[in-house]
Amino acid sequence: MNRNDRVWQMVARVPCGRVATYGQIAELVGLPGRSAARQVGYALAALKDGTKVPWHRVLNANGQVSPRGDPDRPEYQRILLEAEGIEIGLRGQIDLARYRWRPRLPRRT
């Protein structure tokens, strides 16, 4: 399975009302190196319009929506997050302690 597929499958697991960071997704799918979080961004940018992958639930390490090439996309992302009950602070920050997704990983034996 390629990088994009692994990222998309992991992001698809983030439930409604929760968020993850680019770095968190990178770690969960095993992407190596300093550019791992950026690679998650590239994978999400490669999604086709109309996808069911909840790309809008992925934020930067500060709990903020990252700017994109399309100037309307960040506002659209905020609207989608607020529709799921996620509160966004005055400075555009989301409380990661409150809303971060914590997946249950299989126990190692």
N, C-alpha and C positions, 0 to 999 in steps of 0.2 A: 504494500500500500504506500502511495507516495505521501509527501509532506502535506500537501493540501488536503487530501482525503483524511489524514489523521487529525489535522486541525479541525476540519469541518465536523468530524464525528465527535470530537471532544466538546466543541462549542455547542453542538446540538444537545448535549447533556446538561447544559446550564439551565436550570429551571426558571420559569417565569418569576419575576420579583427578586431575582438574584443576579449578581454580576461576577465577572472574573476579569483578571488583568491579562494583558498580552503575555507578560512574563510567566504568569501562573499557567496559562494554557501551554506555553512553550515547555515548561518543566513537566507538565502532565503527559505530553506526547513525546518527551525525550529529545527535544531539539537542542543541539549542542551550541556552545559558543556565545560570544558577546552579542551576536546579531539575532539570537533566538527569538526574542520578542518581536523584532522587526519582521522576521520570517512569518510569524503569525499574522502580522498586519498584511503582508503580501498575499498570504493565503486567503484572508478575508476579502481583500480587494479583488481577488480573482473570482469571487462568487458571482453567479449570474443574477440578473434582476429577477425578482419574484421568488427567490430562494426561500426555503423554510428554515434554513439555518439562522438562529437568532444572533446574528453578527452584532446587533445593537447592544448586547449584554457584555461586550468586551470593551474594557477601558484601559487607560494608561495607568502606570504605577501610582499616580497621584489621585486616582479615582475620578478622573476627568475624561470627557469625550475628547479624542484626539482630532485635530483639524485634518481635513482631507482635501483632495483636489476640487471636489464639488462643494462650493460654499454653502449650499443648502443642506448638505448631508448631516453635519453636526446638529443642527436644529431638529432635523427629522429624528435623529437618534435620541435626542433629549425627550421629544414628544413620545416616542415608543417606550422609553424607560419610565416616564411619568405615568403612562397609561397602565403600566404594570405595578404601580404603587411605589415606585422608587423615588424618594425625595432627593431633589438636587438643591444644594446650597446656593447662596447668593453668588458665590464665586465659581459656580459650575462644578462644585465638587460633590461627590457621592461618598457617603460614610462607608468605607470598606469594612470596618469592624462590624457594621450592622448588616450590610447587604452582600458581602462577599460569599460566593458559593464555596462550600467545603465538601468536595466529593468524598464519598466513601470508597476507599481503595481496598482491594483485596488484601487480606492479612498474609504476611509471609510466614511460612512454617519452616 
